[in-house]
Amino acid sequence: MTAPGPDWSRTHALVVAVEEYAEGGDWCLDGPAQDAANMINWLLGRGVPRENIHLLASPRPKNKHLLDAIGLAGYDQVDQTTVRGLFRHRLAALTGDWLWVYWAGHGVQVRGSQWSLLYPEARDNDLIGIDAGNLIDLLQSDTLDPQHFRRVAMVMDACRQPLSVRAQLNASEPDRLLGTATFQRARQVFAMHACEPGGLAKDRDGEGVFTRVLLDELVTEDADEAGPDLEAVWGRVKTEFERRRDSRSTEQIPTMTVRDWDGNSQEFPFAARPLLDPDEQRLLLAVTALVDGTPGAAAACGARLSEELGATSGEAPTARDLVHWALDAHHGITTLLHVLAETTRGGAPLEDARRGALKTRPGEWLLHTEYDALAALLGADDSPLLEIFVRAAHNELSGVRIRPGTVRTVLDALEQLVQPRPPSPRQLLRVVERTAAAVPEPARSALRAWSDGCAERSGTARDALLTSRAYAEERADAIAPAGTAFDHRIQIELSARTGTDQRRTYQVWSARAGRSAMSLAKVDTPSLPADIRLGLDELLVENGRVHETLVEFFLPSSDLDLDVHRWGITNGSSLERPLGVDYPVVVRPADERPKPVVPNHRLRWDRVAASTTGDLHWLPDGLGEELALYRALSERASAPGVVMTAPTRARPRARMFAVCVYSGIPVLVWHRGEERRTVDSQLKSVLSDGHLPSLPHRLREFRCGGDPETERQGRHLALLWDDPDLPLPRPLALSAPM
């Protein structure tokens, strides 16, 4: 894979060094500034112009002189904004032969084995960073001028230690700077990592060990026109770390991936690492006892693992080899246990191995091939099938809440949240069956075939599986793809309030997809709010489905801020709770919109199905007049909806909702709180990245959080959700008595 020699005068370098973090204390590092300075000085020594070095840094005060001594014109402070600006904008304007990218700082492994390089703003409870894998993809994409940078070298001196299960569930998704792009096969990318997945990058004497070894080997290269042979350099780096590992002077295991001009990826792995972790040592002892106690077990187990994991099996692998293979693959430990149960005598050593596995790989209990097969069936990360799967989990498993994400992050979260005791994926099988019942062929048969195989392997009774399948068939209409209408709605029209005791007349309908609405009640005598709530509670017991039925309140525009989601209900039990905890609750205007805005209302609503919450228009503060609000709403006439960010006390009180309705807004989110910090925090939480069509469900789930004895979160959040395809029935139907 020999490339044309670079013109060093046309080489650029993007260098990021993070030492200071917002968390402070032990989070702050002492080494990235020195490492960055050493890397830059090597590049300058090869002939790279100073103006071609683009440096972002947050050095500790005592280390600023290291960067000042380089002689650059200056450098920018590193933060999320400057990193995004460097890689998304400045990089696209560069031209040249070679590109070097260097990053030194903290890194963690989050859900789905994603490697997140942390920004300086990161804190212990807010681990924000950039997706390292996606950054490598960006460097081989058409973000860079396709006619330039035929070779890219990226060096990442950062840890990749996995977070705890709880921390993974709470951590933000790392920034993905690259969306849809064309990959340039004419560009070769060398990505060199300081450690393997799950490993630590070490510092010594104020320098990163990996960067120091790499630079030592780069310096030894002949300064010829072809530039450094990075494969040869990597070979010597690998040899040096193997020597240090054998002498027990380091446990660090760097890795490298090369993407060549044909678009192929080649890994440069190390030999199997030593097992130094106490839990891994205990697992090894148990596996050794198992294979030693059964003649031929090691060879048989090796052959089966080779089939399951793709590991290379010798004639008679050792117990250490078996454990190494299992540790190097996702769901490898559960697969090893399954294979050991098939090929050995089991007994106490197998139980010891199972106990060790729970500590070595917590949260994994599917087999390697089962996990991959289910991930493949669920399809792409943005597929409707994945959204159905998430909704099936929420409906089938009480209390389980999964954030939308990639296929693998969703599966990882479900595995970690639903821990089988004893190991049997029965709950996951129920979710798969609910999903299968809601999708057409051939996806339905494929998912059920997966369930059949997993149930047989795990010992789940066939009768139990068939019972779950029949139950799922009965409730298939409750799980609808993102962007489709709710299968069932309860629609309540409330009149304007009258008198000092807030009496209203009302009518209630039940509406199902594809069927005419059915009137449930009509009360022409003005009723007290408590009587209306009692009547609605009784109707929901007979006609509603908890968590699934959308409850719509049609109100005069002047009353859209009525907190109907906080109305108390019992749903036929002795426990009273807010309506918005049991059901997704939205408000809709009973007033007809002016004819000139009806097309805009339709245009905005048609965008809802394909939008995310990030597409909503966040209104600015200071909209004290109706005209100012109208102008703000008109700025983005194509937005699917808007978010009112101002606290209640800072809003234009007069006719605020009427202005929104008469402007054609179909989706409006607001918060009834008085404190700016609370309003911002809760709006950002519930509107974090997700499919916009699922917002009514997300808001209901959000309201379930918090401490019910104090201030339940989401109690002040409200949602206008006005679907023009499902208006109130006209004319009003006669109704049965309450």
TABEL-V140118 format. One record per residue. N is the residue number from 1. RES is the residue in three letters. PSI is psi in whole degrees, -180 to 180 (* if undefined). Layout:
N,RES,PSI ; N,RES,PSI
This chain:
1,MET,59 ; 2,THR,132 ; 3,ALA,156 ; 4,PRO,147 ; 5,GLY,145 ; 6,PRO,155 ; 7,ASP,107 ; 8,TRP,-26 ; 9,SER,-15 ; 10,ARG,27 ; 11,THR,137 ; 12,HIS,154 ; 13,ALA,130 ; 14,LEU,115 ; 15,VAL,129 ; 16,VAL,125 ; 17,ALA,117 ; 18,VAL,116 ; 19,GLU,-41 ; 20,GLU,129 ; 21,TYR,153 ; 22,ALA,-30 ; 23,GLU,-28 ; 24,GLY,-167 ; 25,GLY,-132 ; 26,ASP,-12 ; 27,TRP,-32 ; 28,CYS,137 ; 29,LEU,161 ; 30,ASP,89 ; 31,GLY,-41 ; 32,PRO,-36 ; 33,ALA,-44 ; 34,GLN,-42 ; 35,ASP,-44 ; 36,ALA,-42 ; 37,ALA,-42 ; 38,ASN,-42 ; 39,MET,-43 ; 40,ILE,-42 ; 41,ASN,-36 ; 42,TRP,-44 ; 43,LEU,-42 ; 44,LEU,-37 ; 45,GLY,-25 ; 46,ARG,-10 ; 47,GLY,11 ; 48,VAL,126 ; 49,PRO,146 ; 50,ARG,-36 ; 51,GLU,-10 ; 52,ASN,3 ; 53,ILE,120 ; 54,HIS,108 ; 55,LEU,130 ; 56,LEU,131 ; 57,ALA,151 ; 58,SER,71 ; 59,PRO,154 ; 60,ARG,150 ; 61,PRO,-38 ; 62,LYS,-14 ; 63,ASN,2 ; 64,LYS,-33 ; 65,HIS,-26 ; 66,LEU,-38 ; 67,LEU,-35 ; 68,ASP,-33 ; 69,ALA,-15 ; 70,ILE,-31 ; 71,GLY,18 ; 72,LEU,162 ; 73,ALA,-20 ; 74,GLY,180 ; 75,TYR,157 ; 76,ASP,150 ; 77,GLN,133 ; 78,VAL,133 ; 79,ASP,-179 ; 80,GLN,-40 ; 81,THR,-47 ; 82,THR,-33 ; 83,VAL,-47 ; 84,ARG,-40 ; 85,GLY,-38 ; 86,LEU,-48 ; 87,PHE,-23 ; 88,ARG,-24 ; 89,HIS,-58 ; 90,ARG,-38 ; 91,LEU,-39 ; 92,ALA,-23 ; 93,ALA,-6 ; 94,LEU,150 ; 95,THR,149 ; 96,GLY,-170 ; 97,ASP,-51 ; 98,TRP,150 ; 99,LEU,128 ; 100,TRP,132 ; 101,VAL,129 ; 102,TYR,134 ; 103,TRP,128 ; 104,ALA,130 ; 105,GLY,-162 ; 106,HIS,147 ; 107,GLY,151 ; 108,VAL,159 ; 109,GLN,119 ; 110,VAL,-165 ; 111,ARG,145 ; 112,GLY,18 ; 113,SER,24 ; 114,GLN,141 ; 115,TRP,117 ; 116,SER,119 ; 117,LEU,115 ; 118,LEU,140 ; 119,TYR,161 ; 120,PRO,-24 ; 121,GLU,-6 ; 122,ALA,142 ; 123,ARG,172 ; 124,ASP,-32 ; 125,ASN,12 ; 126,ASP,79 ; 127,LEU,74 ; 128,ILE,137 ; 129,GLY,-174 ; 130,ILE,140 ; 131,ASP,112 ; 132,ALA,-42 ; 133,GLY,-41 ; 134,ASN,-32 ; 135,LEU,-39 ; 136,ILE,-41 ; 137,ASP,-42 ; 138,LEU,-38 ; 139,LEU,-20 ; 140,GLN,13 ; 141,SER,178 ; 142,ASP,11 ; 143,THR,-38 ; 144,LEU,148 ; 145,ASP,121 ; 146,PRO,-20 ; 147,GLN,0 ; 148,HIS,171 ; 149,PHE,69 ; 150,ARG,-16 ; 151,ARG,136 ; 152,VAL,133 ; 153,ALA,126 ; 154,MET,130 ; 155,VAL,124 ; 156,MET,108 ; 157,ASP,82 ; 158,ALA,152 ; 159,CYS,162 ; 160,ARG,38 ; 161,GLN,132 ; 162,PRO,147 ; 163,LEU,165 ; 164,SER,164 ; 165,VAL,-46 ; 166,ARG,-42 ; 167,ALA,-37 ; 168,GLN,-40 ; 169,LEU,-30 ; 170,ASN,-15 ; 171,ALA,146 ; 172,SER,152 ; 173,GLU,135 ; 174,PRO,152 ; 175,ASP,130 ; 176,ARG,104 ; 177,LEU,-21 ; 178,LEU,124 ; 179,GLY,-122 ; 180,THR,129 ; 181,ALA,164 ; 182,THR,132 ; 183,PHE,137 ; 184,GLN,104 ; 185,ARG,-17 ; 186,ALA,5 ; 187,ARG,127 ; 188,GLN,134 ; 189,VAL,124 ; 190,PHE,117 ; 191,ALA,113 ; 192,MET,124 ; 193,HIS,140 ; 194,ALA,-20 ; 195,CYS,165 ; 196,GLU,166 ; 197,PRO,130 ; 198,GLY,-2 ; 199,GLY,178 ; 200,LEU,142 ; 201,ALA,124 ; 202,LYS,151 ; 203,ASP,152 ; 204,ARG,126 ; 205,ASP,42 ; 206,GLY,15 ; 207,GLU,152 ; 208,GLY,130 ; 209,VAL,-43 ; 210,PHE,-47 ; 211,THR,-40 ; 212,ARG,-46 ; 213,VAL,-43 ; 214,LEU,-46 ; 215,LEU,-37 ; 216,ASP,-40 ; 217,GLU,-33 ; 218,LEU,-39 ; 219,VAL,-31 ; 220,THR,-14 ; 221,GLU,144 ; 222,ASP,138 ; 223,ALA,61 ; 224,ASP,176 ; 225,GLU,-22 ; 226,ALA,-11 ; 227,GLY,175 ; 228,PRO,138 ; 229,ASP,99 ; 230,LEU,-29 ; 231,GLU,-40 ; 232,ALA,-41 ; 233,VAL,-45 ; 234,TRP,-38 ; 235,GLY,-41 ; 236,ARG,-36 ; 237,VAL,-45 ; 238,LYS,-45 ; 239,THR,-42 ; 240,GLU,-42 ; 241,PHE,-33 ; 242,GLU,-39 ; 243,ARG,-45 ; 244,ARG,-37 ; 245,ARG,-43 ; 246,ASP,-32 ; 247,SER,4 ; 248,ARG,23 ; 249,SER,-12 ; 250,THR,151 ; 251,GLU,1 ; 252,GLN,136 ; 253,ILE,96 ; 254,PRO,160 ; 255,THR,161 ; 256,MET,141 ; 257,THR,134 ; 258,VAL,126 ; 259,ARG,116 ; 260,ASP,-174 ; 261,TRP,-14 ; 262,ASP,5 ; 263,GLY,8 ; 264,ASN,148 ; 265,SER,136 ; 266,GLN,127 ; 267,GLU,145 ; 268,PHE,83 ; 269,PRO,162 ; 270,PHE,167 ; 271,ALA,165 ; 272,ALA,138 ; 273,ARG,158 ; 274,PRO,149 ; 275,LEU,104 ; 276,LEU,-18 ; 277,ASP,134 ; 278,PRO,-40 ; 279,ASP,-39 ; 280,GLU,-36 ; 281,GLN,-42 ; 282,ARG,-39 ; 283,LEU,-43 ; 284,LEU,-42 ; 285,LEU,-41 ; 286,ALA,-42 ; 287,VAL,-40 ; 288,THR,-44 ; 289,ALA,-36 ; 290,LEU,-51 ; 291,VAL,-31 ; 292,ASP,-27 ; 293,GLY,-2 ; 294,THR,112 ; 295,PRO,133 ; 296,GLY,2 ; 297,ALA,-38 ; 298,ALA,-46 ; 299,ALA,-43 ; 300,ALA,-43 ; 301,CYS,-40 ; 302,GLY,-41 ; 303,ALA,-41 ; 304,ARG,-41 ; 305,LEU,-35 ; 306,SER,-40 ; 307,GLU,-44 ; 308,GLU,-41 ; 309,LEU,-12 ; 310,GLY,18 ; 311,ALA,155 ; 312,THR,116 ; 313,SER,131 ; 314,GLY,-176 ; 315,GLU,-41 ; 316,ALA,79 ; 317,PRO,152 ; 318,THR,168 ; 319,ALA,-36 ; 320,ARG,-41 ; 321,ASP,-44 ; 322,LEU,-44 ; 323,VAL,-39 ; 324,HIS,-47 ; 325,TRP,-43 ; 326,ALA,-40 ; 327,LEU,-27 ; 328,ASP,-4 ; 329,ALA,143 ; 330,HIS,140 ; 331,HIS,23 ; 332,GLY,-34 ; 333,ILE,-44 ; 334,THR,-36 ; 335,THR,-41 ; 336,LEU,-44 ; 337,LEU,-42 ; 338,HIS,-44 ; 339,VAL,-39 ; 340,LEU,-38 ; 341,ALA,-30 ; 342,GLU,-32 ; 343,THR,-5 ; 344,THR,179 ; 345,ARG,-8 ; 346,GLY,-136 ; 347,GLY,-154 ; 348,ALA,-42 ; 349,PRO,-35 ; 350,LEU,-38 ; 351,GLU,-38 ; 352,ASP,-41 ; 353,ALA,-39 ; 354,ARG,-41 ; 355,ARG,-39 ; 356,GLY,-35 ; 357,ALA,-37 ; 358,LEU,-33 ; 359,LYS,-32 ; 360,THR,-42 ; 361,ARG,71 ; 362,PRO,143 ; 363,GLY,3 ; 364,GLU,127 ; 365,TRP,-7 ; 366,LEU,160 ; 367,LEU,160 ; 368,HIS,-49 ; 369,THR,-33 ; 370,GLU,-45 ; 371,TYR,-49 ; 372,ASP,-40 ; 373,ALA,-42 ; 374,LEU,-41 ; 375,ALA,-41 ; 376,ALA,-38 ; 377,LEU,-35 ; 378,LEU,-17 ; 379,GLY,-153 ; 380,ALA,162 ; 381,ASP,-24 ; 382,ASP,19 ; 383,SER,147 ; 384,PRO,-29 ; 385,LEU,-37 ; 386,LEU,-40 ; 387,GLU,-40 ; 388,ILE,-41 ; 389,PHE,-43 ; 390,VAL,-43 ; 391,ARG,-36 ; 392,ALA,-41 ; 393,ALA,-44 ; 394,HIS,-37 ; 395,ASN,-34 ; 396,GLU,-34 ; 397,LEU,108 ; 398,SER,129 ; 399,GLY,-9 ; 400,VAL,126 ; 401,ARG,125 ; 402,ILE,130 ; 403,ARG,141 ; 404,PRO,144 ; 405,GLY,-149 ; 406,THR,168 ; 407,VAL,-45 ; 408,ARG,-35 ; 409,THR,-35 ; 410,VAL,-46 ; 411,LEU,-41 ; 412,ASP,-45 ; 413,ALA,-41 ; 414,LEU,-42 ; 415,GLU,-43 ; 416,GLN,-31 ; 417,LEU,-29 ; 418,VAL,87 ; 419,GLN,116 ; 420,PRO,135 ; 421,ARG,111 ; 422,PRO,170 ; 423,PRO,102 ; 424,SER,123 ; 425,PRO,40 ; 426,ARG,-39 ; 427,GLN,-40 ; 428,LEU,-37 ; 429,LEU,-37 ; 430,ARG,-40 ; 431,VAL,-43 ; 432,VAL,-41 ; 433,GLU,-40 ; 434,ARG,-39 ; 435,THR,-46 ; 436,ALA,-39 ; 437,ALA,-21 ; 438,ALA,-2 ; 439,VAL,157 ; 440,PRO,174 ; 441,GLU,151 ; 442,PRO,-2 ; 443,ALA,-36 ; 444,ARG,-50 ; 445,SER,-36 ; 446,ALA,-43 ; 447,LEU,-40 ; 448,ARG,-34 ; 449,ALA,-38 ; 450,TRP,-45 ; 451,SER,-43 ; 452,ASP,-47 ; 453,GLY,-43 ; 454,CYS,-39 ; 455,ALA,-43 ; 456,GLU,-43 ; 457,ARG,-40 ; 458,SER,-4 ; 459,GLY,15 ; 460,THR,130 ; 461,ALA,138 ; 462,ARG,-38 ; 463,ASP,-40 ; 464,ALA,-40 ; 465,LEU,-44 ; 466,LEU,-34 ; 467,THR,-44 ; 468,SER,-37 ; 469,ARG,-43 ; 470,ALA,-41 ; 471,TYR,-41 ; 472,ALA,-38 ; 473,GLU,-40 ; 474,GLU,-29 ; 475,ARG,22 ; 476,ALA,-33 ; 477,ASP,-7 ; 478,ALA,-16 ; 479,ILE,103 ; 480,ALA,149 ; 481,PRO,154 ; 482,ALA,136 ; 483,GLY,-13 ; 484,THR,165 ; 485,ALA,156 ; 486,PHE,139 ; 487,ASP,-33 ; 488,HIS,136 ; 489,ARG,145 ; 490,ILE,121 ; 491,GLN,128 ; 492,ILE,122 ; 493,GLU,122 ; 494,LEU,137 ; 495,SER,174 ; 496,ALA,148 ; 497,ARG,149 ; 498,THR,146 ; 499,GLY,173 ; 500,THR,-18 ; 501,ASP,15 ; 502,GLN,36 ; 503,ARG,151 ; 504,ARG,154 ; 505,THR,162 ; 506,TYR,161 ; 507,GLN,147 ; 508,VAL,137 ; 509,TRP,156 ; 510,SER,127 ; 511,ALA,126 ; 512,ARG,151 ; 513,ALA,130 ; 514,GLY,4 ; 515,ARG,159 ; 516,SER,148 ; 517,ALA,144 ; 518,MET,126 ; 519,SER,131 ; 520,LEU,-32 ; 521,ALA,148 ; 522,LYS,119 ; 523,VAL,107 ; 524,ASP,-13 ; 525,THR,125 ; 526,PRO,129 ; 527,SER,153 ; 528,LEU,152 ; 529,PRO,-40 ; 530,ALA,-38 ; 531,ASP,-35 ; 532,ILE,-44 ; 533,ARG,-41 ; 534,LEU,-44 ; 535,GLY,-40 ; 536,LEU,-40 ; 537,ASP,-44 ; 538,GLU,-39 ; 539,LEU,-37 ; 540,LEU,-35 ; 541,VAL,-40 ; 542,GLU,-28 ; 543,ASN,-10 ; 544,GLY,161 ; 545,ARG,116 ; 546,VAL,136 ; 547,HIS,-13 ; 548,GLU,-40 ; 549,THR,128 ; 550,LEU,126 ; 551,VAL,116 ; 552,GLU,127 ; 553,PHE,119 ; 554,PHE,119 ; 555,LEU,154 ; 556,PRO,149 ; 557,SER,-33 ; 558,SER,-15 ; 559,ASP,12 ; 560,LEU,-17 ; 561,ASP,7 ; 562,LEU,129 ; 563,ASP,63 ; 564,VAL,-27 ; 565,HIS,-14 ; 566,ARG,0 ; 567,TRP,136 ; 568,GLY,135 ; 569,ILE,165 ; 570,THR,-21 ; 571,ASN,39 ; 572,GLY,10 ; 573,SER,-176 ; 574,SER,-2 ; 575,LEU,120 ; 576,GLU,137 ; 577,ARG,165 ; 578,PRO,144 ; 579,LEU,-39 ; 580,GLY,-5 ; 581,VAL,-37 ; 582,ASP,-30 ; 583,TYR,148 ; 584,PRO,124 ; 585,VAL,132 ; 586,VAL,162 ; 587,VAL,154 ; 588,ARG,149 ; 589,PRO,133 ; 590,ALA,-20 ; 591,ASP,145 ; 592,GLU,139 ; 593,ARG,148 ; 594,PRO,142 ; 595,LYS,-38 ; 596,PRO,-24 ; 597,VAL,-6 ; 598,VAL,-44 ; 599,PRO,-38 ; 600,ASN,-38 ; 601,HIS,-45 ; 602,ARG,-43 ; 603,LEU,-46 ; 604,ARG,-46 ; 605,TRP,-38 ; 606,ASP,-21 ; 607,ARG,-12 ; 608,VAL,-44 ; 609,ALA,-37 ; 610,ALA,9 ; 611,SER,164 ; 612,THR,170 ; 613,THR,-22 ; 614,GLY,-13 ; 615,ASP,-6 ; 616,LEU,149 ; 617,HIS,114 ; 618,TRP,117 ; 619,LEU,145 ; 620,PRO,168 ; 621,ASP,175 ; 622,GLY,21 ; 623,LEU,72 ; 624,GLY,-16 ; 625,GLU,152 ; 626,GLU,-39 ; 627,LEU,-39 ; 628,ALA,-39 ; 629,LEU,-44 ; 630,TYR,-42 ; 631,ARG,-41 ; 632,ALA,-41 ; 633,LEU,-31 ; 634,SER,-11 ; 635,GLU,-39 ; 636,ARG,78 ; 637,ALA,-14 ; 638,SER,-4 ; 639,ALA,141 ; 640,PRO,-18 ; 641,GLY,-180 ; 642,VAL,161 ; 643,VAL,124 ; 644,MET,112 ; 645,THR,-21 ; 646,ALA,141 ; 647,PRO,164 ; 648,THR,-43 ; 649,ARG,-17 ; 650,ALA,9 ; 651,ARG,157 ; 652,PRO,100 ; 653,ARG,-46 ; 654,ALA,118 ; 655,ARG,29 ; 656,MET,-48 ; 657,PHE,-33 ; 658,ALA,-40 ; 659,VAL,-42 ; 660,CYS,-44 ; 661,VAL,-46 ; 662,TYR,-8 ; 663,SER,-2 ; 664,GLY,20 ; 665,ILE,121 ; 666,PRO,-24 ; 667,VAL,124 ; 668,LEU,127 ; 669,VAL,135 ; 670,TRP,169 ; 671,HIS,132 ; 672,ARG,9 ; 673,GLY,169 ; 674,GLU,-23 ; 675,GLU,127 ; 676,ARG,-45 ; 677,ARG,-40 ; 678,THR,-43 ; 679,VAL,-51 ; 680,ASP,-45 ; 681,SER,-47 ; 682,GLN,-36 ; 683,LEU,-44 ; 684,LYS,-35 ; 685,SER,-49 ; 686,VAL,-21 ; 687,LEU,19 ; 688,SER,165 ; 689,ASP,127 ; 690,GLY,165 ; 691,HIS,130 ; 692,LEU,-39 ; 693,PRO,-22 ; 694,SER,7 ; 695,LEU,-43 ; 696,PRO,-39 ; 697,HIS,-42 ; 698,ARG,-39 ; 699,LEU,-39 ; 700,ARG,-45 ; 701,GLU,-39 ; 702,PHE,-37 ; 703,ARG,-20 ; 704,CYS,-16 ; 705,GLY,179 ; 706,GLY,-179 ; 707,ASP,112 ; 708,PRO,-20 ; 709,GLU,-17 ; 710,THR,-110 ; 711,GLU,99 ; 712,ARG,129 ; 713,GLN,145 ; 714,GLY,-3 ; 715,ARG,-22 ; 716,HIS,0 ; 717,LEU,140 ; 718,ALA,156 ; 719,LEU,124 ; 720,LEU,129 ; 721,TRP,92 ; 722,ASP,96 ; 723,ASP,113 ; 724,PRO,-16 ; 725,ASP,-13 ; 726,LEU,69 ; 727,PRO,178 ; 728,LEU,146 ; 729,PRO,135 ; 730,ARG,131 ; 731,PRO,167 ; 732,LEU,133 ; 733,ALA,155 ; 734,LEU,155 ; 735,SER,163 ; 736,ALA,156 ; 737,PRO,158 ; 738,MET,*
